[in-house]
Amino acid sequence: MQGAWRLAAAAAGTLVTWQAGCLIFSTEDTPAPARVSTDLRAIYIVPKAITPSALAFAPDGRVFYTEKNTGRIRVISRADELLSEPFAAVPVNCAGDRGLLGLALHPDFASNGRVYVFYTRSDTGVSTDQPQAVIDNRVVYFEAEGDRARAGEIFVVSLPAGTSSEHVGGRIAFDSDGKLLIALGDLGDPQAAAADTNPAGKLLRYHDDGSVPTDNPSAGSAIFARGLRDPRGLCLDPQTGAIFVIDRNDDDFDEVNRLVAGSDAGWPQVVGEADTAAELQYASAHGAYVEPVYMPARADVRLVGGSFNPSTRYGPSAEGRYFFGEALGRRLLVAELTADRTAIAEAQTVAAYFPGAIADVAFTPAGTLYVACENAILRIVPIR
C-alpha cells in the first residue's frame, strides 16, 4: 500500500512518505513564484512543507507554523529561511482529523515567549496514526528561548478525544481581552454539540493558564458559544472583537459564523441557514441562535482559515476585510462586511490556482498575507 501511494504521488510530482505511521506529503522541487491573480503572486517560502495546519507570527517578523502529522512546530526566520531544527515537537495521534491542529502566540509573546498549541496526544510517546492510541485533545504552551523552546510543554487544559477521529476542529486564538479561545468540534457525536456541559461542539474560553474566566456566559463553565460541528477557522474582528468561526457542515455546504458570548450556531438542530419547519422552530425558540454570515454558492469547497487584513498593502479597499480560503477549491476569498460589521455583504475570489489544498490563511501584524497549503507555505505579494 505504501508503495502504491509513492507511485501515484510520483506521477503527480509529489513525494509521499510515512513517518511514525503518519502519511506525509512534500514537493520535490522549488517552483517559481506563481501568479494567482492579475494583481497578486505567491512566493514559495517553504516549498516542501509537510502537512502544515496553522500559521502564527512573532512581532519580530518570524513565522511559526505547525505540522499536523509530525507534531513539529517550525520556524521561518526573518530572512525567509526554514530553520532545520523545529521549535518543539509533541507526540501526536494523527488519525483522521486529529493531529497538531492549532497555534497561537500569547498577546505578550514579546515578553513571555509563550507559544500555544492544540494537539491530540498519542499514548505511545511518539506520533502515530492508530486511532485507539490516544490520551486526549489538549492545549499546552512552550516558552521560547531564541528559535527553540526552552523546555518541554506546559499543560494548560485537557479536552476529550472521543472515540471517533473526526470533527476535531482544534483552532485556537486569543480574544481582545487576552483570553484563550478554543474551537472544538463535535468529535463525531452530533448530540454532544447540543449538550449543556459537554465541551465538544463548543467555542471554549479560558484564562491563559487554563482556568475559567468569571465573565463567561455561565459561571464556572468554559463554554462561550455552542452549536459547532467541525470548526476549521477562528479569528477576531479587531474592530469589534466579534469572533469569526468557519464550520464545516454535513451537507458539504460550509458556513462562516459570527459569534459573541452565548451565541448558538445551531448544530445539530440547524444545518446552514434555518429553512425547514423544524429548523425555523428551533431558531424561534432559541434566542441565542445566529444565522451564518456566509455560505458558499456551491458544495464541497471546504472553507478554511480566516484573517482580517490590517493594512492597505493589498489595496485601500481591502483594509479591514475578512480573508479566508477554499481548501479544495484552492481559492482565496475576500469578504466585505456590512457597515455595522455584523454580516458579510459580499465575498469574492481574490486569488486562485494555489498548488494544493489550502490549510490556513493569515495576516502578519504588519499586514502581509501568508497562505499555508498542504505542501507549501506561500507569501502573497502584490504585483505593482
C-alpha positions in Angstrom: 0.0 0.0 0.0 2.8 2.4 0.9 4.5 1.7 -2.4 1.3 2.3 -4.3 0.9 5.7 -2.7 4.5 6.6 -3.7 4.0 5.6 -7.3 0.7 7.5 -7.6 2.2 10.6 -6.0 5.4 10.5 -8.1 3.2 10.6 -11.2 1.6 13.8 -9.8 5.0 15.4 -8.9 4.6 14.9 -5.2 6.7 12.9 -2.8 4.8 10.8 -0.3 6.4 9.1 2.7 5.5 7.6 6.0 6.8 8.9 9.3 5.8 7.2 12.6 2.8 5.8 11.0 1.5 9.0 9.5 1.2 9.9 5.8 3.5 12.8 4.9 3.3 14.9 1.7 6.1 17.1 0.3 7.1 18.5 -3.1 10.4 17.7 -4.7 11.3 21.0 -6.5 11.2 24.7 -5.7 8.7 26.3 -8.1 9.0 29.8 -9.4 6.6 32.4 -7.9 3.0 31.7 -9.1 0.7 34.3 -10.4 -2.5 33.6 -8.6 -4.5 36.6 -9.9 -3.9 39.6 -12.2 -2.7 41.6 -9.2 -1.1 39.0 -6.9 1.6 36.4 -7.0 2.5 33.7 -4.5 6.1 33.3 -3.5 7.2 29.9 -2.1 8.7 30.4 1.3 8.7 26.7 2.2 8.2 24.7 -1.0 8.4 21.3 0.7 6.2 21.9 3.7 4.9 18.8 5.5 1.2 18.9 6.2 1.1 22.4 7.6 -2.0 23.1 9.7 -1.8 26.6 11.2 0.2 29.8 11.0 1.2 32.4 13.6 3.5 35.4 13.5 6.0 36.8 16.1 6.3 40.6 16.5 9.9 40.4 15.2 8.8 39.0 11.8 9.4 35.3 12.3 6.7 32.9 11.1 5.6 29.9 13.2 3.7 27.0 11.7 2.5 23.6 12.8 2.8 20.2 11.0 -0.4 18.2 11.6 1.0 14.8 11.1 4.5 15.1 12.6 3.8 17.1 15.7 6.5 19.6 14.9 6.3 23.4 15.4 8.5 25.0 12.7 10.0 28.5 12.5 10.8 30.6 9.4 13.4 33.2 10.1 13.2 36.9 9.2 15.4 36.0 6.2 12.6 33.6 4.9 14.7 30.5 5.8 13.0 27.5 7.3 15.1 26.5 10.3 16.3 23.0 10.2 15.6 22.3 13.9 12.0 22.5 14.9 11.0 24.9 17.7 9.5 22.0 19.6 7.6 18.7 18.9 4.8 16.9 20.5 3.7 13.2 20.2 0.5 13.4 18.1 -2.1 11.0 17.2 -2.7 12.0 13.6 -5.5 9.6 12.7 -8.2 11.2 10.6 -8.8 14.8 11.7 -6.6 14.5 14.7 -3.0 15.9 15.0 -1.2 19.1 15.8 -4.0 21.5 14.7 -4.0 24.9 16.5 -1.3 27.5 17.0 -1.4 31.0 18.7 1.3 33.2 20.2 0.4 34.8 23.5 -0.5 38.5 23.3 2.5 39.2 25.5 4.8 36.9 23.4 7.5 39.6 23.2 7.9 39.5 26.9 6.9 35.9 27.9 7.7 33.9 24.7 4.7 31.7 25.0 3.7 29.6 22.0 0.4 27.8 22.5 -0.7 24.7 20.5 -3.7 22.4 20.4 -3.0 18.8 19.6 -4.3 15.2 20.0 -1.8 13.4 22.3 -0.6 9.9 21.4 -0.4 7.4 24.3 2.7 5.9 22.8 5.1 8.8 23.4 5.6 9.0 19.6 3.5 10.2 16.7 1.1 7.6 15.4 -1.9 7.1 13.2 -3.5 4.4 15.2 -7.0 5.7 16.3 -7.0 3.9 19.6 -3.6 5.2 20.7 -4.8 8.4 22.2 -4.9 10.2 25.6 -6.8 13.4 24.9 -7.0 16.6 23.0 -5.1 19.3 24.8 -3.7 22.8 24.8 -0.2 23.4 26.1 2.4 26.1 25.7 6.1 26.3 25.2 8.4 29.2 26.2 10.7 30.4 23.5 14.4 30.8 24.0 15.5 32.2 20.7 14.3 29.9 18.0 13.8 26.9 20.2 11.6 26.0 23.1 13.3 26.5 26.5 12.0 23.2 27.9 9.0 20.8 27.4 5.4 21.6 27.2 3.5 23.4 30.0 0.0 22.0 30.4 -3.0 24.3 30.0 -6.2 22.3 29.6 -7.3 18.7 28.7 -10.3 18.1 26.5 -11.9 14.8 25.4 -10.7 13.0 22.3 -13.8 10.8 21.9 -14.0 7.5 20.1 -14.1 9.0 16.6 -11.1 10.7 14.9 -13.5 13.0 13.0 -14.5 16.6 13.6 -11.8 17.7 16.0 -11.5 21.3 15.0 -8.8 22.4 17.3 -8.3 26.0 16.2 -7.1 28.4 18.9 -6.8 32.2 19.3 -6.6 34.9 21.9 -9.6 37.3 22.2 -9.4 41.1 22.7 -9.3 40.6 26.5 -6.3 38.2 26.2 -8.4 35.1 26.9 -7.7 31.8 25.2 -10.3 30.6 22.7 -10.6 27.0 21.6 -12.9 25.9 18.8 -13.6 22.2 19.5 -15.6 20.1 17.1 -18.3 17.6 18.0 -15.8 14.7 17.8 -18.1 12.7 15.6 -21.0 12.9 18.1 -23.6 15.5 16.9 -25.6 15.4 20.1 -22.5 16.4 22.1 -22.7 19.9 20.4 -26.2 20.3 21.9 -25.3 19.1 25.4 -25.1 21.8 28.0 -22.0 20.6 29.8 -20.1 18.7 27.1 -17.2 20.8 25.7 -17.5 19.1 22.3 -19.0 21.3 19.6 -18.3 24.4 21.5 -16.3 27.6 21.5 -14.4 27.5 24.8 -12.8 30.4 26.6 -10.1 30.2 29.3 -7.5 32.3 31.0 -4.1 31.7 29.6 -3.3 29.2 32.4 -6.4 27.1 31.7 -8.6 28.5 34.5 -12.2 29.6 33.7 -12.9 33.3 33.5 -15.7 34.6 35.7 -17.2 36.6 32.9 -18.1 33.6 30.7 -21.8 33.2 29.9 -22.3 30.5 32.6 -20.5 30.6 35.9 -17.8 28.0 36.2 -18.1 26.9 32.6 -15.6 27.3 29.8 -18.4 27.3 27.2 -18.5 30.6 25.5 -20.7 29.7 22.4 -22.2 26.4 21.1 -23.5 24.6 18.0 -20.3 23.8 16.2 -19.6 20.7 14.1 -16.1 20.8 12.6 -14.5 24.3 13.0 -11.6 25.0 10.6 -11.1 28.7 11.1 -11.0 31.0 14.1 -10.2 34.7 14.2 -11.3 38.0 15.7 -12.6 41.1 14.0 -10.1 43.6 15.5 -12.7 46.5 15.1 -15.5 44.9 17.1 -13.9 41.9 19.0 -16.5 39.5 17.4 -15.3 36.0 16.7 -15.5 34.6 13.2 -15.6 30.8 13.0 -15.6 28.7 9.9 -17.6 25.5 10.4 -18.0 22.5 8.1 -21.5 21.1 7.7 -22.5 17.6 7.0 -24.3 18.5 3.7 -20.9 19.7 2.3 -22.1 23.4 2.4 -19.8 25.1 4.9 -20.5 28.3 6.8 -18.9 31.3 8.4 -20.4 32.2 11.8 -20.0 35.5 13.7 -20.1 34.6 17.4 -20.4 36.6 20.6 -20.8 35.5 24.2 -23.7 32.9 24.4 -24.2 32.5 20.7 -25.7 29.3 19.3 -24.6 28.4 15.8 -27.3 25.7 15.6 -25.6 22.4 15.0 -27.0 19.7 15.0 -30.6 21.1 15.0 -29.8 23.6 12.2 -27.6 22.9 9.2 -26.6 26.0 7.4 -29.4 28.6 7.3 -32.7 27.8 9.1 -35.0 27.0 6.3 -37.0 23.9 7.2 -40.0 23.8 9.6 -38.0 22.1 12.3 -35.1 24.5 11.9 -37.2 27.6 11.9 -39.0 26.4 15.1 -35.6 25.9 16.8 -34.4 29.3 15.7 -37.6 30.9 17.0 -37.4 29.1 20.3 -33.7 29.8 20.9 -32.9 33.5 21.1 -29.2 32.9 21.1 -29.3 31.2 17.7 -27.3 33.0 14.9 -27.6 32.5 11.2 -24.4 32.0 9.2 -23.0 35.3 7.8 -21.7 33.4 4.7 -22.2 30.1 2.9 -20.5 29.2 -0.4 -22.6 29.1 -3.6 -21.5 25.5 -4.3 -20.9 22.4 -2.2 -17.7 20.7 -1.2 -15.2 23.5 -1.5 -14.4 23.1 2.2 -13.8 26.6 3.8 -10.8 27.1 6.0 -8.6 29.6 7.8 -9.7 33.2 8.1 -7.9 36.5 9.0 -8.7 40.2 8.9 -6.5 42.5 6.8 -4.9 45.1 9.0 -3.3 47.2 6.2 -3.6 48.8 2.8 -0.8 46.6 1.3 -3.3 44.8 -0.9 -5.2 48.0 -1.8 -7.0 50.7 0.2 -10.4 48.9 -0.2 -9.1 45.6 1.2 -8.2 47.1 4.6 -10.4 45.7 7.4 -11.8 42.9 5.2 -12.0 39.3 6.0 -9.9 36.8 4.0 -10.4 33.1 4.0 -9.8 30.1 1.9 -11.5 27.3 0.0 -9.4 24.2 0.8 -10.5 22.0 -2.1 -11.3 24.9 -4.4 -7.7 26.2 -3.9 -9.0 29.7 -3.9 -8.6 32.7 -1.7 -11.7 34.8 -0.9 -12.2 38.3 0.5 -15.3 39.4 2.2 -16.6 42.9 2.7 -18.6 43.4 5.9 -21.7 45.5 6.3 -21.3 48.9 7.9 -22.1 47.6 11.4 -19.8 44.6 10.7 -22.4 42.1 11.8 -22.7 40.4 8.4 -20.9 39.8 5.2 -22.2 42.0 2.4 -20.2 40.3 -0.4 -17.5 37.8 -0.8 -15.5 37.3 -4.0 -12.4 35.4 -5.2 -9.2 37.4 -4.9 -6.8 34.6 -5.9 -6.9 31.1 -7.3 -5.0 28.1 -8.6 -2.9 27.5 -5.4 -0.6 24.5 -5.6 -2.6 22.4 -3.2 -5.5 22.3 -0.7 -5.4 25.4 1.5 -4.9 24.7 5.2 -4.7 28.2 6.7 -4.9 31.9 5.7 -3.4 34.6 8.0 -2.0 38.1 8.0 1.1 39.2 9.9 0.6 42.2 12.3 2.2 44.4 9.6 -0.3 43.2 7.0 1.5 40.6 4.9 -0.7 37.7 3.8 0.5 34.1 4.1 -1.3 31.0 2.8 -0.4 27.5 4.0 -1.3 24.8 1.5 -1.0 21.0 2.1 2.6 21.1 0.7 3.8 24.7 0.8 3.9 27.9 2.8 3.5 30.9 0.5 3.6 34.7 0.9 1.2 36.7 -1.2 2.8 39.8 -2.9 1.0 42.5 -4.9 2.1 43.0 -8.5 2.9 46.6 -8.9 
